[in-house]
Amino acid sequence: MKKYELFVGIDVSKSKLDVSFVNATDSNQWTHFVVTNTAKGLQGILTRLNKRKMDLNQVLICFEDTGVYSMPLCYFMSEKAVDYWMIPAIEVKRSKGISRGKTDKSDSKDIAFYAISHQYKLKLGSLPDETLQKIKLLYSEREKLVKAIQMFGRTTENIGFLPKKLLSDLLKSNASTIKKLKTSLKKTDQRIQELISENESLKEKDRLIQSIPGVGPQTSIYLLIVTRGFTCFENSRQLACYGGVAPFEYSSGSSIRGRTKVSHLADKKLKSLLNMCALNAKAYDHEMKLYYERKVAEGKSKILVLNNIRNKILGRVFAVVNRGTPYVNTQKFAT
């Protein structure tokens, strides 16, 4: 494990960065300052490191994943070849134990202390492929368009309850808006497919994933996004945990024996997509249909069996991607 001399904890907000320098050998030696969340502010962090005559190879930059607000840090540190660690906010929060009060200054120090005490979990950050970044942004816009279409579509619920003369103008305007939104949605889908087709690696993985019964194009695209092209998850169990479909035991001593269940800490979008895949597989994949019927007949909960199918689908996804060949339906060769 690489040893660092200085840990830099950064609390990220929209307009500013609270920065704490913590010495690795003496955590009591720490300093705090504030810079703007701009290129000038980020350069100011490096300027202070240079004044300390620090070897940048011995510095670890740590900050919470705050979405778009933390992206300038990622790009800047990657450009300067400085090691950085983007940590889930909930991990830092739960590692603090009992605490009273909250300030950006103390949060930056806590982030640095977390990095010092949890180095065994260190996973250096890196920027995803540029094509994947574009696809991720387009997918986010697609989600907004889908929600907007659904929202405007609810206007028709007024039909039959209000006079037609009150609704006529509104429904015409509504129909025009929905038409434009659907046109934008179609263009967005086309652009996403173009980007995937232009990247041979993503194109091949997309083809392999969609060869699995029950898995459609939207699920395939989202899997490529969250796994960064299957580079940030080692196996299906890790992805199942991330997606909230991995079951965990709940027990303690001899008296507490809770039922095994999935965690609510999950990527809800991925979980929803996997649920749709499981329902499709149960209906149209003969092997999954037989499995579902057999387990239900044994007295297993339908929800539990469906969750097992979600995990089986993820297992198949990793199998075809790692193997590099499409899914083979062995059921049709059964005698």
Residue pairs with C-beta under 8 A, 6 or more apart in sequence:
1 119
1 120
1 122
2 83
3 24
3 58
4 24
4 58
4 59
4 60
4 83
4 119
5 23
5 24
5 25
5 54
5 55
5 58
5 59
6 21
6 22
6 23
6 24
6 49
6 52
6 54
6 58
6 59
6 60
7 21
7 22
7 24
7 59
7 60
7 62
7 112
7 115
7 116
8 19
8 20
8 21
8 22
8 45
8 49
8 59
8 60
8 61
8 62
8 112
9 19
9 20
9 22
9 62
9 63
9 108
9 109
9 110
9 111
9 112
9 113
9 114
9 115
10 17
10 18
10 19
10 20
10 45
10 61
10 62
10 63
10 73
10 108
10 111
11 17
11 18
11 63
11 64
11 104
11 105
11 107
11 108
11 111
12 37
12 63
12 64
12 66
12 69
12 70
12 73
13 37
13 66
13 69
13 104
14 37
14 69
15 36
15 37
16 34
16 35
16 36
16 37
16 41
16 104
17 34
17 35
17 36
17 37
17 41
17 42
17 45
17 73
18 32
18 34
18 104
18 105
18 107
18 108
19 32
19 33
19 34
19 35
19 45
19 108
20 30
20 31
20 32
20 105
20 108
20 109
20 111
20 112
21 30
21 31
21 32
21 48
21 52
21 112
22 29
22 30
22 109
22 112
22 113
22 116
23 29
23 30
24 116
27 113
27 116
30 109
30 112
32 105
32 108
32 109
33 48
34 104
35 41
35 42
35 44
35 45
37 69
37 72
38 72
39 72
39 76
42 72
42 73
42 76
46 56
46 80
46 82
49 56
49 59
56 80
56 81
56 82
57 83
59 82
59 83
60 83
60 84
60 85
60 115
60 122
61 73
61 77
61 82
61 83
61 84
61 85
62 84
62 85
62 87
62 111
62 112
62 114
62 115
63 70
63 73
63 84
63 85
63 86
63 87
63 111
64 70
64 86
64 87
64 88
64 89
64 92
64 111
65 86
65 87
65 88
65 89
66 89
70 86
73 84
74 84
74 86
74 125
74 127
75 127
77 83
77 84
77 125
78 84
78 125
78 126
78 127
83 124
84 124
84 125
85 115
85 122
85 123
85 124
85 125
86 125
87 111
87 114
87 115
90 265
91 114
91 118
92 107
92 110
92 111
92 114
95 110
95 114
95 117
95 118
96 110
115 122
127 133
128 136
128 228
128 229
129 199
129 228
129 229
131 195
131 198
131 199
131 202
132 202
132 224
132 225
132 228
132 229
134 195
135 192
135 195
135 196
135 202
135 221
135 224
135 225
136 225
138 188
138 191
138 192
138 195
139 192
139 221
139 222
139 225
141 188
142 185
142 188
142 189
142 192
143 269
145 181
145 184
145 185
145 188
146 185
148 181
149 178
149 181
149 182
149 185
152 174
152 177
152 178
152 181
153 178
155 170
155 171
155 174
156 171
156 174
158 167
159 167
159 171
192 221
193 217
195 202
196 202
196 203
196 206
196 221
196 224
197 203
201 229
202 224
202 229
204 324
205 224
205 229
205 230
205 321
206 217
206 220
206 221
206 224
207 326
208 320
208 321
208 324
208 325
208 326
208 327
209 215
209 219
209 220
209 223
209 224
209 317
209 320
209 321
210 216
210 217
210 220
211 320
211 326
211 327
212 313
212 316
212 317
212 320
212 327
213 280
213 281
213 284
213 285
213 288
213 327
213 329
214 277
214 278
214 279
214 280
214 281
214 282
214 284
214 285
214 288
214 313
215 277
215 313
215 317
216 276
216 277
216 280
218 273
219 273
219 274
219 276
219 277
222 269
222 270
222 273
223 230
223 270
223 317
224 230
226 239
226 242
226 267
226 270
227 233
227 239
230 318
230 321
233 239
233 242
235 318
236 311
236 314
236 315
236 317
236 318
237 246
239 314
239 318
240 246
240 310
240 311
240 314
241 263
242 266
242 267
242 270
243 266
243 267
243 270
243 271
243 274
243 310
243 314
244 262
244 263
244 264
244 265
244 266
244 267
244 268
244 270
244 271
245 262
245 266
245 271
245 274
245 307
245 310
245 311
245 314
246 262
246 263
246 311
247 260
247 261
247 262
247 307
248 260
248 261
248 262
248 263
249 260
250 256
250 258
250 259
250 260
250 261
251 257
251 258
262 307
274 310
274 313
274 314
275 306
275 310
277 310
277 313
278 288
278 306
278 307
278 309
278 310
278 313
279 306
281 288
281 309
281 313
282 288
282 289
282 292
282 306
282 309
283 289
285 329
286 329
286 331
287 329
287 330
287 331
288 309
288 312
291 305
291 308
291 309
291 312
292 305
292 306
292 309
295 304
295 305
295 308
296 302
296 305
316 327
319 327
320 326
320 327
